[in-house]
Amino acid sequence: MPVKIDPKLHREKKPPWIRVRLPNNPVFWDTKEVLDNLKLVTVCEEAQCPNRWECWGLGTATFMIAGDRCTRACGFCAVDTRRPLPLDESEPDHVAEAVTRMKLKHVVITAVARDDLEDGGAEHFSKVIRKVREASSTVVIEVLVPDFLGRDESIRTVVDAMPAIYNHNIETVERLTPLVRSKAEYRRSLSVLLRAREIAEAEGRRCVTKSGMMLGLGEREEEVLSAMDDLRAHRVTVLTLGQYLRPSPKHLPVVDYIEPTQFDRYREIALEKGFRHVASGPLVRSSYHASDFKPEQDPLA
């Protein structure tokens, strides 16, 4: 039976703790100019991230490669769903140049789902990672990848490019996954995360795995805790928890706004369960303050 959200539970009025400060830092505009000049897409804008003013003000950004058209239509996501355009072969060079010009110490590279491509865009990810590393030997490279439909070869292609952090979001609890995520499967996402770590470690390398969830879609506390257990069982050590915010009336409604104290409580529970680093708060997103976590904090075991 399809999962449905009870319309009586919808909460559209935002509480006072959901506040976003507008930009007043000149670095914000410098960052925007670099991105515009290089014709780069950022998830900051495409996903309407509430922290883009702060992050851009600090001279950081999350690059979204492989175009701005997604082959999936997830109920929470603001990214456009249309037939994708061909890959831009110059994009790896442009991302690398942006990393250099912005003097980034930590870069997050994500992408739309490209189910139209045989490898899901994995080779394009690999090219971007390698170009960024050529441009900067010290930058920490984090990727936020789709599930590649669980294809082992695609996972291996990205891992072999040696990103420091392999991030793939489960987004929500298992019960709500069919409602929230288009084409995605909860258990498949868990297996993708485990496989990424296994591939790296088989070659004697560290590859931190990271995942995140949006709260406020109608999940129960016991389901959130169960998802934490599932992630730890699949050896994920970095976790992000944030409030779901409805991008438009066409998207899934907010069922509840989670109190900041509950986010704090979830963080403490997650740390007790063995996560090495947890970012948990109403405005937390996958790449928010991503550089706060250092890969060396995560052991190979």
N, C-alpha and C positions, 0 to 999 in steps of 0.2 A: 504494500500500500504506500503511495507517495507521501512523503513528509510534508505537512503544511503548517504554516504559522498562524495561530489564532489571531484574527484581525482585532479582537478585543484587547490584545496585549501590546499593540503598536504604541510606541512612544516617540513622537516626533519633536517635542520640545526639548531642547538641549539643556542640561543642567549647568550651573555656573562654573563647574570645573572644566568644561569643554570650551576653552578659550584659546584663540590663536592670535599672537601678536603680529601686527603688520611690519614690513621691513623698514628699518631706519638705518641700516648699516650699508655704507657705500660698497663694501665687498659683495653684497647681494647683486648689485647692478653690474659689477665687473664680471661676476660669474655668469650672469645672464647673457652678457655680451659675448663671452667666449663660446658659450653653448650655441647661441644664435649664429655666430660667424662660422662655426664648424658644422652647422645644420645637424646638431645632435638632438636626439630625443631623450628626455629624462622621465623616469617614472614619477619623479617629484610632481611634474605637471600633469602627465597623462592619467595618473591615479588620484589626482587631486589631494596629494598628501598634505595633512594639516601642518606639518613641520617644515615645509619647503622654505618658508621665510627664514627660519632659524638656521637650517642647514646651509642654504645658499649664503646667508650672512657670514657663515664660518668658512665659506669657500669650498664646500663639499657638495657632491651631487651623486645620485645613483643613475648610471647610464642605462637606458633601455635600448638594446640593440635589436636587429632583425626587423625593424619597422615599427609602425604604431598601429598596425591592424592585427588583431588576434583571431585565431581560428576557433576560439571557444567563446561562449557567452555566459560566463559565471554570474550568478545573481547578485554579487556584491561589487563587481569590478567596473570602474568607469572607463577602462580602455575600450576603444572602438572595436567592434566585431564586423569585419568585412573580409572579402577576398584579399589576401596579402599581396603586396608588390614584390618583385624580385629582390633578393638580397643586394645591399649596397656593398660592393667589393672594396670601396675606399673607407668604409666605416671603421675597420680595425686601426688604420692609420689616424683617423680623426679622433677616435677615443684616446689613443696613445698621446696624441698632441695635446688634447684637453687635460689629461692627467699631468703632463709636464707643465703646461701653462698655468694650471691651477695649483701646482706644487702639492698635490695630494699625497698623504701618507697612507691612506686607506681608501680604496676604490671599490665600489659595489657595481657589479655588472649583471643586469637582469635582461629579460627578453619576454616578448609576447610568446604565446604558444604557437608553434609553427607545425601543426599536424599535417600541413600540405607538403612538407619536406620529408624525404625518406628518413633522414637522421634527426628530424625535429629541430634542426638548427644547431646541432652539437658541434659540427666542424666550424661553424661561424663563431661560436663561443670560443673554441680553441684558438682561432686566429686572433681574436681580440685579446685574449689573455696573453698570448705570446708577444704580440706587438706592445702591449702595455709593459710587460716585463723588459722588453728591449729598451723601452723609453726610460724606465726607472727600475733599477735593481733592488730598491729598498721599499717600494710601495707594497702594502699588504693587499692582495687581490682576493676579494670575496665575490662569489657568483651566487645569484639567486635564480635557480633554474626551474623550468617546467618539469613535468614527470617523464617526458620523452616517451610516453606510453609504456614505460617500463623497459624499454629496449636496452639491453646490457651494453651493446656496442656504443650506443650514444652516451651512456653514463661514463664508460671507459674513455671515450674521446675527450670529454671535458676534464675528467680527473687526471688524465695523462698530461694535460697542459699545466698541471700543478698549481691550481688555485689554493690559497691557504685555507679558505673556508668554503664549504659546499653547502649552500642553503637551499632548502626546498620546503615550502610551507604546507602543512596539512590543513591550514586555514580554520578548521572547525572540528567539532567532535564527530565521532563516527556516525551517529544517528542522523546528523544534519548534513552530512557530506553530499548526498544525492540532491538535496535542495539547493545547496550553496555553490557547489563546484560542478561546472560543466565537463562531462566526460571523465572526470577524475575519480579515483577510487582510493579510499582511506588506506586500505592495506597495501595497495600498490605504492602509495607515497612512502609508507614506512619502509617497504623493501628497497625503494630507490635510495633512501638515506643510508640504510645499512650497507647496501652494495657499494656505494661510493667510498665508504670508509674501508671496506674489505679490499677493494681494488688498490687503493693507495697503500695500505699496510702490507699487502702481498709483495709490493715492490720496495718495502722498507721506508716508506714516506708517511709523514703525518698529513692527514686531511681532516680538519675539524668539520663535523656536521652540525647543522643548525636548522631549526624549524620554528614556526610561529603559528599562533592562533588569534583570531578575532573573537572577542566576547560581546555578548549582547544580542545574539541571534536566537536566543531561546534555549541555550544549553543549560544543563543542570550542573551543580558543583561537582557531583560525583562523576559526571561525564568528563569534566575538565581534568580532574585528578586521574581518571582512567587513561585519558589521552597522554598525560605526562608519563604515566607508567609505560605506556606503549612506546613512547619516544625513547625512554631510557632503555627499554628492552631491546631497542634497535640501535643503541649506542649513540644516540644524539646527546650532545653535552651543552649546547647553547640554545636558549629558548627566549622567544619574545611573545609577550601577551599585550594586546591593545584593544581599545574599544572600537567596535564596528561603527562607522558613520555612513549613513546612506548618501551615495553620490547624487541621486536624482529620484524623482517619484517613480521612475521605471524600475528601480532596483529594490532589492529586499528591504523591508522596513526594519527599523530598530525595535527590538522587543523590549530591551531594557538597557539602561545606562548603569554600568557597574561602578560602584563607589570606589574612590581612590584607596580607601582602607582595605577593600577586598582585593584590589590589585596587589597591594603590599603583602597581604596575607598569602596570596597565590605565589608571590615571589619567594617568601620564606619556605613554603611547602616544597616548591620546586628545588630549591637549594638543598633541602633536607633529603630529597629524593636522589640527589647526586648530580644535578646539573652544575656545570662549572661556572656558568654565567647566565643570569636571568635579567632581562629588561622587561618590566611589567608596570604599565600605567595607562591611563586613558588615551594619551596621544602617542604612545609607543607604536612604531611601525618596524618592519623587518630591518631596515637599514638605519633606523634612528640611533645616533651615537654608536654606530657599528664599531668605530675604532676604540671604544672603551674596552672591548675584549681583545686580548692579545693571544694569538694562536698558541704561543708557547705555554699558556696556562693549561692546555689540554694535553693529556698524556696519550701515548700510542695505545695503551691498553684500554 
